[in-house]
């Protein structure tokens, strides 16, 4: 089976005009799709960021050492 691909370029302004014509339900679907894709890309970027890697490493070590409290405990002790 031959896998043919079509590379379609749409100018951003044309895309905006098209989105404006969508009904509300389709706009919600598009919004959900974009939110998911943005989150995936951001997560990949964060995974490559050395500062984020270090912060995660430090947080995990603090957790292992018991140097942390749960959100519920934090709230229960009057912190807001």
N, C-alpha and C positions, 0 to 999 in steps of 0.2 A: 504494500500500500504506500502510495506516495504522500508525503506530508507537505502540503503546500501551505505557505504562510503569507498572509497579506499584511503589509506594513501600512497602516492608515494613520496619517497625520491630520489632526484636527486642531485648528487654532484655538487658543484658550477662550477668546471672546465668543467664538461659535459654540464652544462647549457650554459656556455660561448661558447663552441664549437658549440652548437646548434644555439645559437643566431647569431653567425658569418655566419651561412649557410642561414639565412633568407634573402629574397629579401628586397630591400630598403623600399618598401611600408609597409611590415610587421614589419620592424624595427621601422618605424615611429609610427605605431599602438602600438607596445610594449612600445616605449618611452612615448607616450601619456598616456598609462595605468599606467606605473610606476610613472610618474610625478603626476598624479591624486592621486594615492594611497599614495605616499610620502607626498603630501600636506595634505591629510586627517589625516595621522598619526601625522605629525608635529603639525597640529592644535589641535588635542586631547592632545598632550603633552603640548602645550602652554596654553591650557585652564586649565590645572592642576598646572601650574607653578605660585607660589604666587607672584613672581616679575612681571610677565606679567599681572596678575590680577590687581595688584596695579597700574601698568603703565596705563592700560586701564581705571581704575577707575579715576586716576588723569587726564587723557586726556579728559574723559567725563565731569568731573567737570570743567576743563578749558574751554571747549566748552560751557557749560551752563553759565559760568561766562562771556563769551565773550572775554576770554584771548587767542584768537587765530585768525589767518587769513587764508584765502584760499590760495591754491597753486598759483592760478591766481594772487591774490593780491601780494603775495610774489615775483613772477616773475616780475609783473608790476612795482614794486618799485626798480627794479635794482638788486635784489638778484639772484644769479645763483647757 
